[in-house]
Amino acid sequence: MTKITTAERVFLSRAETVAEKKRTRAAHYEQQLRVLIAGLQPRNMAKVAKQILKIATQLEKIEAEQEAHAQKVNELRAKQQTEQALTRLCTEANKLAGTDGANFFTKAGKIFDNQ
């Protein structure tokens, strides 16, 4: 298990803000598509179809980004929870072991960090 890095901590702290911005952008693209489709008339079909294709491509891209972002957030949160659980376990073990055993459990925790 590797420790969660500072960059990963910063990423997690900003994750919800980034996710919200991606949701807002996706909703904006969806609204643009609705407006274009509602205003579709035979005389401007080619122009509107081109705009619809461009926006649909942007929407697909942002949805893929949202999925990748959510996956990374989930992976980092799981990593963070594992790290915190190990820290709690070592802390409890140190308390139970007292002064003599404290060094052992501290060193044991470091072994996990180096993997």
C-alpha positions as a Markdown table, in Angstrom:
| # | Residue | x | y | z |
|---|---|---|---|---|
| 1 | Met | 0.0 | 0.0 | 0.0 |
| 2 | Thr | 1.4 | 3.4 | -0.9 |
| 3 | Lys | 0.6 | 6.5 | 1.1 |
| 4 | Ile | -1.8 | 9.0 | -0.3 |
| 5 | Thr | 0.2 | 11.9 | -1.7 |
| 6 | Thr | -0.3 | 15.6 | -1.1 |
| 7 | Ala | -1.4 | 16.0 | -4.7 |
| 8 | Glu | -4.0 | 13.2 | -4.2 |
| 9 | Arg | -5.3 | 14.9 | -1.0 |
| 10 | Val | -5.6 | 18.2 | -2.9 |
| 11 | Phe | -7.4 | 16.4 | -5.7 |
| 12 | Leu | -9.9 | 14.9 | -3.2 |
| 13 | Ser | -10.5 | 18.2 | -1.5 |
| 14 | Arg | -11.4 | 19.8 | -4.9 |
| 15 | Ala | -13.2 | 16.8 | -6.2 |
| 16 | Glu | -16.8 | 17.9 | -5.4 |
| 17 | Thr | -16.3 | 21.3 | -6.9 |
| 18 | Val | -14.8 | 19.8 | -10.1 |
| 19 | Ala | -17.7 | 17.3 | -10.3 |
| 20 | Glu | -20.2 | 20.1 | -9.9 |
| 21 | Lys | -18.6 | 22.1 | -12.7 |
| 22 | Lys | -18.7 | 19.1 | -15.0 |
| 23 | Arg | -22.4 | 18.5 | -14.2 |
| 24 | Thr | -23.2 | 22.1 | -14.9 |
| 25 | Arg | -21.4 | 22.0 | -18.2 |
| 26 | Ala | -23.2 | 18.8 | -19.2 |
| 27 | Ala | -26.5 | 20.4 | -18.3 |
| 28 | His | -25.6 | 23.5 | -20.4 |
| 29 | Tyr | -24.8 | 21.3 | -23.4 |
| 30 | Glu | -28.1 | 19.4 | -23.0 |
| 31 | Gln | -30.0 | 22.6 | -22.8 |
| 32 | Gln | -28.3 | 23.9 | -26.0 |
| 33 | Leu | -29.3 | 20.7 | -27.8 |
| 34 | Arg | -32.9 | 21.0 | -26.7 |
| 35 | Val | -33.0 | 24.6 | -28.0 |
| 36 | Leu | -31.5 | 23.7 | -31.3 |
| 37 | Ile | -33.8 | 20.7 | -31.8 |
| 38 | Ala | -36.8 | 22.8 | -30.9 |
| 39 | Gly | -35.9 | 25.4 | -33.4 |
| 40 | Leu | -35.1 | 23.0 | -36.2 |
| 41 | Gln | -36.7 | 24.0 | -39.5 |
| 42 | Pro | -36.2 | 22.7 | -43.0 |
| 43 | Arg | -34.4 | 25.9 | -44.3 |
| 44 | Asn | -31.6 | 25.8 | -41.7 |
| 45 | Met | -31.2 | 22.0 | -41.3 |
| 46 | Ala | -27.6 | 21.7 | -42.4 |
| 47 | Lys | -26.4 | 24.5 | -40.1 |
| 48 | Val | -28.4 | 23.3 | -37.1 |
| 49 | Ala | -27.4 | 19.7 | -37.7 |
| 50 | Lys | -23.7 | 20.7 | -37.7 |
| 51 | Gln | -24.2 | 22.6 | -34.4 |
| 52 | Ile | -26.1 | 19.6 | -32.9 |
| 53 | Leu | -23.2 | 17.3 | -33.8 |
| 54 | Lys | -20.6 | 19.7 | -32.3 |
| 55 | Ile | -22.6 | 20.0 | -29.0 |
| 56 | Ala | -23.3 | 16.3 | -28.9 |
| 57 | Thr | -19.6 | 15.6 | -29.3 |
| 58 | Gln | -18.8 | 18.0 | -26.4 |
| 59 | Leu | -21.5 | 16.4 | -24.3 |
| 60 | Glu | -20.0 | 13.0 | -24.9 |
| 61 | Lys | -16.6 | 14.3 | -24.0 |
| 62 | Ile | -17.7 | 15.9 | -20.7 |
| 63 | Glu | -19.7 | 12.8 | -19.8 |
| 64 | Ala | -16.5 | 10.6 | -20.3 |
| 65 | Glu | -14.6 | 13.1 | -18.2 |
| 66 | Gln | -17.2 | 12.9 | -15.5 |
| 67 | Glu | -17.0 | 9.1 | -15.4 |
| 68 | Ala | -13.1 | 9.2 | -15.3 |
| 69 | His | -13.2 | 11.8 | -12.6 |
| 70 | Ala | -15.7 | 9.8 | -10.5 |
| 71 | Gln | -13.6 | 6.7 | -10.9 |
| 72 | Lys | -10.4 | 8.4 | -9.8 |
| 73 | Val | -12.2 | 10.0 | -6.8 |
| 74 | Asn | -13.6 | 6.6 | -5.7 |
| 75 | Glu | -10.2 | 4.9 | -6.0 |
| 76 | Leu | -8.5 | 7.7 | -4.0 |
| 77 | Arg | -11.2 | 7.7 | -1.3 |
| 78 | Ala | -10.8 | 3.9 | -1.0 |
| 79 | Lys | -7.0 | 4.3 | -0.7 |
| 80 | Gln | -7.5 | 7.1 | 1.9 |
| 81 | Gln | -9.9 | 5.0 | 3.9 |
| 82 | Thr | -7.4 | 2.0 | 3.9 |
| 83 | Glu | -4.6 | 4.3 | 5.0 |
| 84 | Gln | -6.7 | 5.7 | 7.8 |
| 85 | Ala | -7.8 | 2.3 | 8.9 |
| 86 | Leu | -4.2 | 1.1 | 9.0 |
| 87 | Thr | -3.2 | 4.2 | 11.0 |
| 88 | Arg | -6.1 | 3.6 | 13.5 |
| 89 | Leu | -5.1 | -0.1 | 13.8 |
| 90 | Cys | -1.5 | 0.7 | 14.5 |
| 91 | Thr | -2.5 | 3.4 | 17.0 |
| 92 | Glu | -4.8 | 1.0 | 18.9 |
| 93 | Ala | -2.1 | -1.7 | 18.8 |
| 94 | Asn | 0.4 | 0.7 | 20.3 |
| 95 | Lys | -2.0 | 1.6 | 23.0 |
| 96 | Leu | -2.6 | -2.0 | 23.9 |
| 97 | Ala | 1.0 | -3.0 | 23.7 |
| 98 | Gly | 2.3 | -0.1 | 25.8 |
| 99 | Thr | 5.8 | 1.3 | 25.6 |
| 100 | Asp | 7.5 | -2.0 | 24.9 |
| 101 | Gly | 5.4 | -2.9 | 21.9 |
| 102 | Ala | 5.0 | 0.6 | 20.5 |
| 103 | Asn | 8.1 | 0.5 | 18.4 |
| 104 | Phe | 7.1 | -2.9 | 16.9 |
| 105 | Phe | 3.7 | -1.7 | 15.7 |
| 106 | Thr | 5.2 | 1.6 | 14.5 |
| 107 | Lys | 7.7 | -0.3 | 12.4 |
| 108 | Ala | 5.1 | -2.7 | 11.2 |
| 109 | Gly | 3.0 | 0.2 | 9.9 |
| 110 | Lys | 6.0 | 1.6 | 8.0 |
| 111 | Ile | 6.4 | -1.8 | 6.3 |
| 112 | Phe | 2.9 | -1.3 | 4.8 |
| 113 | Asp | 3.8 | 2.2 | 3.7 |
| 114 | Asn | 6.8 | 1.0 | 1.7 |
| 115 | Gln | 4.9 | -1.5 | -0.3 |
